[in-house]
Amino acid sequence: MRDFLVSLLNGLLLAGLGAAATKGYEAWKRHRENGHLYSLLPKKGRVQIVVPGFDVKDFIPLGSTERAIVPPNLRAMPMAEGGAIAQVVTMLNSLGRLDPELVAPDAFQDNCPLTISFGGPSVNPISGNLLHTYFPSFTIKYPEHIASYGSTTYEPARAADGSLVEDYGFIASATAETGRRRYLVLCGVWSMGTQIATDALLDLPRGSEVRGDLQGGTAFLAVAHGTVHGLSHGNVRIESVRHS
């Protein structure tokens, strides 16, 4: 009986140590892969995520002739941008630091240690204000959807039927003069570009310029490019990085 109990305790101990080692390895791996994202997160305070949206107050449901009123806290936005937000929220939760808070542009408060704003100026005025303040040479012309940074123009190509075959995404990072507030804008020429920018941010290779800028707090605007196939995208890469 004694030998059995000793064996049982040893087995439980080894199982516990194995689970702890696995958990520790997973945490080390996340930190290694997402070190640039750890550097963004404050040790305390809110992480504010400003979401884009269209002003849709009502709509006619399929099969109906009467309009349905949309509750004010239901945001209508492109699928690609909703997916990008979900990716970032999932990543932040996996890092286990702080729970991000989703807010509409009219609920934005400029007192958070970190603000992440999704979508371009046409669907998110906070993104527009931040880009104008910290990167005044960058613009997106609507309704044409042509972006430019200085003399460089970004106009996504289209197929014969008008569908996008590529898009450009932009990662803009800046720090307030006090150094206590950081801003990150993820947007695109079109909404697919927002997801391209998000993918580029989450998959930055170690040793890349953007990764170093994020960890060092350097203000920059990175241009990402990706191909588009139907409702999907791929071949994401950073094309250029500019510093303000």
C-alpha positions in Angstrom: 0.0 0.0 0.0 2.8 2.4 0.9 4.6 1.7 -2.4 1.3 2.4 -4.2 0.8 5.7 -2.5 4.4 6.8 -3.2 4.0 5.9 -6.9 0.7 7.7 -7.0 2.2 10.9 -5.4 5.2 10.7 -7.7 2.8 10.4 -10.7 0.8 13.4 -9.6 3.9 15.4 -9.0 5.3 14.6 -12.4 2.0 15.4 -14.0 1.8 18.8 -12.2 5.4 19.6 -13.2 4.7 18.7 -16.8 1.6 20.9 -16.9 3.4 23.8 -15.3 6.3 23.4 -17.8 3.9 23.3 -20.7 2.1 26.4 -19.5 5.4 28.1 -18.9 6.6 27.2 -22.4 3.4 28.5 -24.0 3.7 31.8 -22.1 7.4 32.1 -23.2 6.5 31.3 -26.8 3.7 33.9 -26.8 6.0 36.5 -25.4 8.7 35.6 -27.9 6.3 35.9 -30.8 4.3 38.9 -29.6 7.1 40.9 -27.8 6.3 43.9 -29.9 2.6 43.7 -28.7 3.6 43.3 -25.1 5.5 46.6 -25.4 2.3 48.4 -26.4 0.3 47.3 -23.5 0.2 49.4 -20.4 0.8 47.9 -16.9 -2.4 49.5 -15.7 -5.3 51.5 -17.2 -7.7 50.9 -20.1 -7.0 49.6 -23.5 -9.6 51.4 -25.7 -10.6 50.0 -29.1 -12.5 52.4 -31.2 -14.7 50.6 -33.7 -15.8 51.9 -37.1 -19.4 51.9 -38.4 -22.0 53.2 -40.8 -24.9 55.3 -39.7 -27.7 52.7 -40.2 -30.8 53.6 -38.2 -33.2 51.2 -39.8 -33.5 48.7 -42.7 -36.2 46.6 -44.5 -35.7 42.9 -43.5 -35.9 40.4 -46.4 -39.5 39.3 -47.0 -40.9 42.4 -45.2 -42.2 45.7 -46.4 -41.8 47.5 -43.0 -38.6 49.0 -41.7 -37.0 47.6 -38.5 -35.3 50.1 -36.2 -31.7 49.3 -35.4 -30.7 49.6 -31.7 -28.1 52.4 -31.4 -25.5 50.0 -29.9 -25.5 47.7 -32.8 -22.7 48.8 -35.2 -22.9 48.1 -38.9 -19.5 47.7 -40.4 -17.7 45.8 -43.2 -17.1 42.1 -42.4 -13.3 42.5 -42.9 -13.0 45.1 -40.2 -15.2 43.2 -37.8 -12.8 40.2 -38.4 -9.8 42.4 -37.7 -11.2 43.7 -34.4 -11.9 40.1 -33.4 -8.3 39.1 -34.2 -6.9 41.9 -32.0 -9.3 41.3 -29.1 -8.4 37.6 -29.1 -4.7 38.4 -29.2 -5.0 40.9 -26.3 -7.0 38.4 -24.2 -4.4 35.7 -24.9 -1.6 37.9 -23.5 -3.6 38.1 -20.3 -2.7 41.7 -19.4 -5.9 43.8 -19.7 -9.4 43.4 -21.0 -9.9 45.7 -24.0 -13.0 47.9 -24.1 -14.9 48.4 -27.4 -16.2 51.9 -27.9 -17.9 53.8 -30.7 -16.2 57.0 -31.9 -18.6 59.3 -30.1 -17.6 57.5 -26.8 -13.9 57.9 -27.3 -12.0 59.4 -24.4 -8.5 60.7 -24.9 -7.2 59.5 -21.5 -6.3 55.9 -22.1 -2.7 54.6 -22.0 -3.5 52.8 -25.3 -6.0 53.5 -28.0 -6.4 51.2 -31.0 -8.6 52.7 -33.7 -10.0 50.6 -36.6 -11.1 51.7 -40.0 -10.3 54.8 -42.1 -11.7 58.3 -41.8 -14.8 57.5 -43.8 -16.1 55.2 -41.1 -14.1 56.3 -38.0 -13.5 60.0 -37.3 -11.1 59.1 -34.5 -8.8 57.4 -37.0 -9.1 60.5 -39.2 -8.2 62.9 -36.4 -5.2 60.8 -35.3 -3.9 60.4 -38.8 -4.3 64.2 -39.5 -2.6 65.1 -36.2 0.4 62.8 -36.4 0.7 62.1 -40.2 -0.6 65.2 -42.0 1.0 64.1 -45.3 -1.2 61.0 -45.4 -4.7 61.2 -46.9 -7.4 59.0 -48.3 -9.6 60.6 -50.9 -13.3 59.6 -50.9 -15.4 58.4 -52.6 -12.6 57.5 -55.0 -10.8 55.5 -52.3 -7.3 56.6 -53.3 -4.7 56.9 -50.5 -1.6 59.0 -50.7 1.4 59.8 -48.6 3.3 62.7 -49.9 3.9 62.0 -53.6 3.2 58.2 -53.4 -0.3 57.1 -54.3 -2.0 53.8 -53.3 -5.0 52.9 -55.6 -6.0 49.2 -55.3 -6.4 47.4 -58.7 -9.8 45.9 -59.6 -11.0 43.0 -61.8 -13.2 43.6 -64.9 -16.4 43.3 -62.7 -15.1 45.9 -60.3 -14.1 43.5 -57.6 -10.9 44.2 -55.7 -7.9 42.1 -56.5 -5.6 43.8 -54.0 -5.7 46.3 -51.2 -3.4 48.4 -49.1 -3.4 48.5 -45.3 -1.9 51.1 -43.0 -0.4 50.7 -39.5 0.0 54.1 -37.9 1.6 54.3 -34.4 2.2 57.5 -32.4 2.7 58.7 -28.8 1.3 61.8 -27.2 3.7 64.5 -26.2 3.4 63.6 -22.6 4.4 60.0 -23.4 1.6 58.6 -21.4 -0.8 57.8 -24.2 -0.1 55.7 -27.3 -2.2 55.5 -30.4 -2.5 52.7 -33.0 -4.5 53.1 -36.2 -5.3 50.1 -38.4 -7.0 51.0 -41.6 -7.0 50.4 -45.4 -7.9 52.0 -48.6 -10.9 49.7 -48.5 -12.0 47.6 -45.5 -10.0 44.6 -46.7 -7.0 46.7 -46.2 -7.8 47.1 -42.5 -7.6 43.3 -42.1 -4.4 43.2 -44.2 -2.9 45.8 -41.8 -4.0 43.8 -38.8 -2.5 40.6 -40.2 0.8 42.4 -40.9 0.8 43.7 -37.3 0.1 40.4 -35.7 2.7 38.5 -37.8 5.6 40.9 -37.7 8.8 38.8 -38.0 11.5 39.2 -35.3 14.1 41.8 -36.3 11.7 43.7 -38.6 11.8 47.5 -38.6 8.2 47.9 -37.6 8.6 45.5 -34.7 11.6 47.6 -33.5 9.7 50.8 -33.8 6.8 49.5 -31.8 9.1 48.3 -29.0 11.0 51.6 -29.0 7.9 53.8 -29.2 9.0 55.5 -32.4 6.2 57.1 -34.4 5.7 55.5 -37.9 3.3 54.7 -40.6 3.8 51.3 -42.3 2.2 50.4 -45.6 1.1 46.8 -46.0 -0.1 45.1 -49.2 -2.2 42.0 -49.8 -4.0 40.2 -52.7 -7.7 39.8 -52.6 -9.7 36.7 -53.8 -13.4 37.0 -53.3 -14.0 37.5 -49.6 -10.5 36.4 -48.7 -7.0 37.9 -48.7 -3.4 36.7 -48.7 0.2 37.3 -49.5 0.4 40.1 -46.9 3.7 41.9 -46.6 5.0 45.3 -45.4 5.9 47.4 -48.4 7.4 50.5 -46.7 7.7 52.3 -43.4 7.8 56.1 -42.9 8.6 58.0 -39.8 6.8 61.3 -38.9 
